[in-house]
């Protein structure tokens, strides 16, 4: 993947993740609980992202091992590194959203 592709995917992921973390009460347009029900959608988005990364690397590893004729390769270290990066990024987004939400409530 090019760096521009990674940036676009992260922007889309960040937008959806933040959208799922911000909750609004439909009647009053006020922010509600700290951990809203839509946060489960953010968790689902995270799980989809992680399973897609794992499946993509597993399929690439299988393809190269089956059809290349070279000695077997192992790409799971790269996949785990990418999954850890996405996990840290998601936790960082969640913490930033929580801090901003608390600051708005205080004043």
N, C-alpha and C positions, 0 to 999 in steps of 0.2 A: 504494500500500500504506500502511496505517496503521502507526504506530510499534509498536503491539501485535502486529501480524502479523509484522513484521520481527523483533521480539524472540523470538517463539515459533519462527520458522524458525531463527534463530541458536542458540537453546537446543537444538533438535533436532539441528542440524548439529554443534554443539559436542559434544553427548553422543555422537553416532556417531563423530565424528572422534577424540575421546579414547578411546573404546572400541576403535577400530581401532589406535590407537597403543600401548595398553597390551597387553603380551603376557605370557601366563602359560604356564609349563610345566605340562602337564596332570597329570603324575605327582606333582611336588613342590610345585606351586602357587607356584613361585618365578618371579620376573621373569627373563626371559632376555636376549637381545641388545639392543644399543642401537637397531638398526634392524630390527625384527622383520618377519616375512613378512606379517603383517596390515597393515603400513604401506602395502602396495600397495593394500589396500582403501580406506584413507584417501585415497590418491592418486586412486583411481577415483571416490570420493565427491566429491572436489574437482573433478575433470574433469567429472563429471555436473552439478555445481552451476554451473560456468562455462558449459558448453554450454547448459544450461537458461536461464540469464540471457541469453546471446547470442541464442538462438532466440526467447525471449519478446519481447525488444526489436525484433528483426528482423521478427517477425510483426506487432507493433503498428505499426511504421513502415510496412510494406507495406499494412496495412489502412487506415491514415489517408491514405496517399498515393493509394491506389486509389479510395477511396469518399468522401472528404471534400469534394473539389472545391476545396480550398485549395491554395496553392502547396506543393510538396514539402517535407517536413520530414526532419530527420536526427536520429535518436535514439541513434546509436552512441556519442556522447560520454558520455551518461548510462550506457550499458551498460558502456563501458570504465571509467568511474569506479566503478561497482558491482563490476566484476570485480577491479579493483585493490584495492578495500576488502576483498573476500572473500579475496584473495590475502594481503594484509597480516594479516588476522585469522587465517588458517590458519597462516601462518609464526609468528605470535605464539603460537598454541596449541602448535605443535610445539616452539618454543623453551622455553616454560614447562614442558611435559611432560618435555623432556630435562633441564632444570635440576633439576626435582623428582626425577627418576629418579637423577641423579647424586648429589644430596644424600642420598637414601636409601641409596645404595650406600656412601657414605663413612661414614655413621654414623647 
